[in-house]
Amino acid sequence: MELNEVKQRINQIKEVANEAIEACRNDGKVSPQLKESIARFDTEMNKAVKAAQQSNDEAKLEECVDDLEEAADQAKKEVQRADGIKSQTRETVLRAHEEISQLKHQLH
């Protein structure tokens, strides 16, 4: 996968991630553990976007994607455990995780 394609995918994933983060913020049934995992996910997403904007180092971008996928894995686990959350919350978190996982597998 070309470096510019990776950068473009990261920016596309950011849009999906923003939906997931916003859904969690607006869902009153979100557990503290899910909130924490989403906060970490948001932090890692911002790092990946920043790296995509500022770096031409493919290894650095891969590392950011790996870290992002790890955070997304945790958010996925928490959303699957969550009871009573809105289906939109669950679906957007799972969709963001899937997008990130696909990118990671394309890179490795």
Buried (B, 14 or more C-beta within 10 A) or exposed (E): EEEEEBBEBBEEBBEBBBBBBBBBBEBEEBBEBBBEBBBBBBEBBEBBBEBBEEBEEEEBBBBBBBBBBBBBBBBBBBBEEBEEBBEBBBBBBBBBBBBBBEBBEEBE
